[in-house]
Amino acid sequence: MPESPFLEILAENLAASVSGRRIESIDIRQPALLMTASPRPDSFVGEFLSLPVRRGKYLILETESRRAVVLHLMRLGRLQIVPAPASARKPAKNVSARIRFDDDSELRLVEHGTEKRARLWLAEDPDDVAELRTIGPDPARGEMDDAAFRAALRAESRQIKSFLTDQRAISGIGNGISDEILYEARLSPLQLTRNISDEEAARLFRATRNVLERQTSALRASAAGALPQREPSEHYSVHDHAGEKCGRCGHTIARISYADRETYYCPGCQTGGMVLKDRRLSKLLK
């Protein structure tokens, strides 16, 4: 699922194509995509878009009148700009929605795979979207200091990775970035928040800010103005690198799986040499 660095660069690079454009039509081609009954898509015709913005894991296309198209790409949703005259051709079956602009270009929401899980809201005001009101502070935007981070961390006892990926506690971080944060902080993904020392909490906060800043900068450079289409594993140190050698200590990077999530970590740097057991086979070690 795209995380804050991906969506930040998506919003930045999308701005060059859509900011100031007048909406000519909004075509919802996947009925389950649209999460609101009002306002209607055709009521946006004639609206001019301002700068796209990211809020947590959501992308907001706000108009000059502050009405908004809000998108959550989920795991396999991606955005593409199709210029004229290619936009006149019949879109592929995996195009769930398209917004046509006054220069005949289109912004298309493409959903790869068979599961159609992306979500789109049309709103008179972004704050009308209930999902946007539930997300927590964004460390990439400077919305948390060390004290606020520590308070959120101590609010309930759970595994650190669960805390980092809880959008109500801290927004914008998902599976891949959380692995990178925990690797940089040298902490086990299964360590309980109640057992984290003050020094470890401070280290985790520094790692959170550093990783988000570094990953955003790396993706900005590699995207080179284009709309990103994938989370680049080459920017990661541990996530999606199981079986490779850790560049810091030389141990083999390991992986555990549970539910529909995989966690990558370095036993040498993060768990004192202990290889965590996979929940598919046994209970996780704590």
N, C-alpha and C positions, 0 to 999 in steps of 0.2 A: 504494500500500500504506500503510495507516495507520502513522503514526510516533509517537514517544513523546508529543508534546503531545496528539494525538488520543486515544491509549490512556490517558494519564493522566486526562484529563477523562472519558473513558468509564468508567474505574474509579471515579472520584469520584462521578459522577452515577448510576451503577448501584447504588452502595451504598445509596441511599435506598429502592430497590425490593427488593433481594435480601438485604441483611444481616439476619440473624436469622430468615430464612425457612427452613422445613423443606421438604426436597425430597420430593415425592410420586411423581415419576417422571422418568426421563430417556429420551427417545425419539430414537434416532438414525435419521433418515429417509434419509440419504445414506450408504450403506455405506462408501464410500471416505473419508469424513470421519474415522472412528475409527481412530486409529493404535496402539491397544493392545488386546490380547486379554483382559487381566486388570488390574484388577478389572472385573466385569461392571457395566453400567449399573444393573441393578436392585438391586445391593448398596448403592447410595447412598441408597435410599429410607429416610427417617427422619433423615438427616443434616441438621444446621443449618449454614447458611452464615455465615461470618464476613465481614470486609471484603474486597471484591475488590482485587487489587493488580496492578500492571503490573511485568513484568520484561522489559526490552528491548522487543521487539515482541510479547511474549506477554501474555495476560491470564490471571490465575490466580484461580479461584473456589475458595477453600480452605474446608473445613468445620472445625467445632470440633475434630474429631479429627485434623486436619491432612491428611486425604485431600483430593484436589484434582481439579477439572475445569480443564484447561489448554487455552486456545484460541489459535490463530494465525489471524487473519482473512484473511491474504493480501491480494490486491488488492480483491476485491469482496465480501468477507464483512462483514456488519453485524449488530448486535444490536438487538433490539426487545423492549420489554416490552408484553405484551398482557394487559390486565386482564380480570377476569371481568365480564360474561358473554361478551365477545367471544372469549375463549380457547376457548370450547366449540365454536366454529365450526371446520369443517375447514380446516386450514392450507393456504396456497398451495403450489404445486409447488416454489417456490424456497426453502422452509423446509427446511434440512438437518438441524436438530436443535431440540429444544425441551425445556426443563426446567419441569415444572409444580410449583408451590409450594402450601403449605397454605392460602393465601387464594384459590386457583383462578386466580391470575395465571400467566403463562408468560413465560419468557425464551426468545426464539426467535433462532436463528442463520439469517439470510437470506443467500443467495448470489445476487447479481445476475449476469446474463450466463449464457452456456452452459458456461463452464469452472468446474468445481467444485474449487477448489484449497484451500479452508480446511481446517484440521486441528484435531483435538480429541484430547486424551489424557485418560485416566482413570488416576489414580495413587494409591497408598497414601500417597505423600509427594511433594511437588513436585520434590524433588531426585532422584527416581527417573526423571524425564523427561530423557533424555540431551541433548536439544536445549537445555535450560535450563542445562546444565553447560558448554556451549561458548561462551556469549555473553560478550562483554567487559565492562569496567567502564562504568558509566552516568554520563556527565557531568552529566545532569540531577539525579542523586541525590548529587552531590558525591563520586563514587567515583574521580575523577581530579583530581590537581593538575597544575600546569604541568609539573613534571618527568616525571610518569607519561605525560602526553599527548605530550610531546616524545619520550620513549623509544618509545612506540607508533608515532609518526609516522616515526621513524628506523629502525624494525625492518626494513623492506624498502623498496626503491625502486619506486614506482608513482605513478600519477596521484593527486592529492590527493582528488579526488572518490571514487575507488575506496577510499581509506583511510577516509574519513568514513562510507561506507556498508557497510564490512566489519563485520558484527556480531560477529566474533571479536575485532576490535581495539578497537571502541568501539560500544556498543549503543544502539539506539533511533533512529538517524538513517537516513533513507532519501533518496529522490530529491529531494523538494521542499525539505526542511529543509537538505540539503547545498548546494543552489543558493543558498539564503538565507544560509547561513554564509559561503560563498565570496564572495558579493556584499558582505557586510558587511566581510569581511577584505580585500577588493580583490585577490583572487587568482584566477588562471586555473584553471578546473577541470581543465585538462590539464597543469598544472605538476607536475613530478616531485618527490616528497617529498625525494629526495636533494639537490635544488637549493634547498630552502627555507632561508632564513637563520634565525638565532635570533630576530631581530626579527619576521620573518614568522610563525614558529611561535608566538610569544607572542600575536601579533595573531589568529592563527587560533583559538587556545584561548579567548581572550576573546570572539571572535565566536561560537564554539560555545555557550558558556554563555549569552551575551546573547540569542542567537536562540531557544534552547530556552526560556528563561524568558519572553521576550516572546510567543512563539507560544502557549505554554501559557496565559498570562494572557489573551491575546486570544480564544482558543477558549473558555476558561472563561466569559468575559463573553458571547460570542455564543451559546453553547449554552444559557445561562440555566437550567441544571438538567436539560435534556433530554439524551438519549443522542445524541451527534453521529453524523451519517449521511454526512458528506462532509468532505474536506479543503478548507477555505474558501480559495479562491485570492485573495479580497479581503484576506486577512491577509498575503499575500506581496508582496514588492517586485519580484522578477524571475521567480520560477517561475510558469509558465503565463501570462506577460505578453509573449510575443514580439510584436514590431511596435509596442509602446507605447514612450513616451519614458521614459528613466531619470529618476527624480525627483531624482537627485543631480547628474548631469552633462549630461543632455539628449540623450545618444546613444540610438539605437534598440536596445531589448533584442532579443537574437538567440537563436537556438536551434540546437542540433545534435542529431542522432539517431543512435543506434547500438544494435544488438540491440533490446530492447524498452524502452529508456530514452531519454528526452529530457532534455537539459541546457539550462538557460536561463542567460544571463549578459549582462553589459553590456560591450561592447567598449571603451567609453570608460573605465570604472572598473576593469576587470579584466585586459584584454589589451593595453593600450597602443594602442587603436584598431584592433587586428588582428581581423578577422572569421575565426573558426575554420571550417575546412572540414568539411563533413558526411561522415562515413565512408561513407554510402550512395553518395557520388559519388567520393570520393578518400580518401587517408589523412589522418588528423587532423594538424593542425599541432602541433608541440611547441615 
